[in-house]
Amino acid sequence: MRKRGVVVLLAAIVLVLAVVAVMNDLWRVQPWADGEVHGRWQVMYTGYGTVKGNDRQVLLEPHTAEAANVTHGALVHTVENYDAADFAVTVRTEEQLRRNDEPNAWEVGWVQWNLRDNDHFYAVALKPNGWEISKQDPAYPGAQRFIASGGDRTFPVGRDYRVEITQDWPRMTVTVDGTELATVTDDETPYRGGAIGLYTEDAKVLFHDFEITGQG
């Protein structure tokens, strides 16, 4: 039994060291700039802050907002466009960056899909007080339509959440940590296909273990 316990302990230590090594590699990467392509990712904008990563993980940290009427976001998206792709990524909002005012609940990491441009995509935001699935569309007030939302599940800052998007077109299902959040259908000028985006608004967010899992 003692030998088995030692083996388990050593395996745990090796796993921790591997995670630390991966994170250290990320910190050594030079920051990316607006418009640059790095592997599978293209930077749309950095929010005057820091964006860096590799094919499986990306760190977004826009400039700190210090006034209520100021906001900074950062967005990277896949170079490749997909036709109703299924994919998964772990989202960790490490810190909400707003200063001198209370941070807004939506100032967290967002996962986007079927992204055509900065004004056309679907997104899910996991907020400290709930969640929302939205469609970015200039045809709606504020260029945003809320498709589904709720406060039944909350997502405190500082934790990992595994987000999975599956598409059985026209149905789109969002799953978090293995439990379905919602299945939605867009009946108004739906967007089928596009890039996958990783976005933050006024928050430092790490997206990691990104993978394409199938085609809807």
HELIX and SHEET records of a PDB file:
HELIX    1   1 ARG A    2  ARG A   28  1                                  27    
HELIX    2   2 PRO A  141  ALA A  143  5                                   3    
SHEET    1   A 8 VAL A  37  HIS A  38  0                                        
SHEET    2   A 8 TRP A  41  TYR A  45 -1                                        
SHEET    3   A 8 GLY A  73  THR A  78 -1                                        
SHEET    4   A 8 ALA A 195  GLU A 201 -1                                        
SHEET    5   A 8 GLY A 109  ASP A 117 -1                                        
SHEET    6   A 8 HIS A 120  LYS A 127 -1                                        
SHEET    7   A 8 GLY A 130  GLN A 136 -1                                        
SHEET    8   A 8 GLN A 144  GLY A 150 -1                                        
SHEET    1   B 7 THR A  50  GLY A  53  0                                        
SHEET    2   B 7 VAL A  58  GLU A  61 -1                                        
SHEET    3   B 7 ALA A 203  GLN A 215 -1                                        
SHEET    4   B 7 ALA A  85  GLN A  96 -1                                        
SHEET    5   B 7 ASP A 160  ASP A 168 -1                                        
SHEET    6   B 7 ARG A 171  VAL A 176 -1                                        
SHEET    7   B 7 THR A 179  THR A 185 -1                                        
END                                                                             
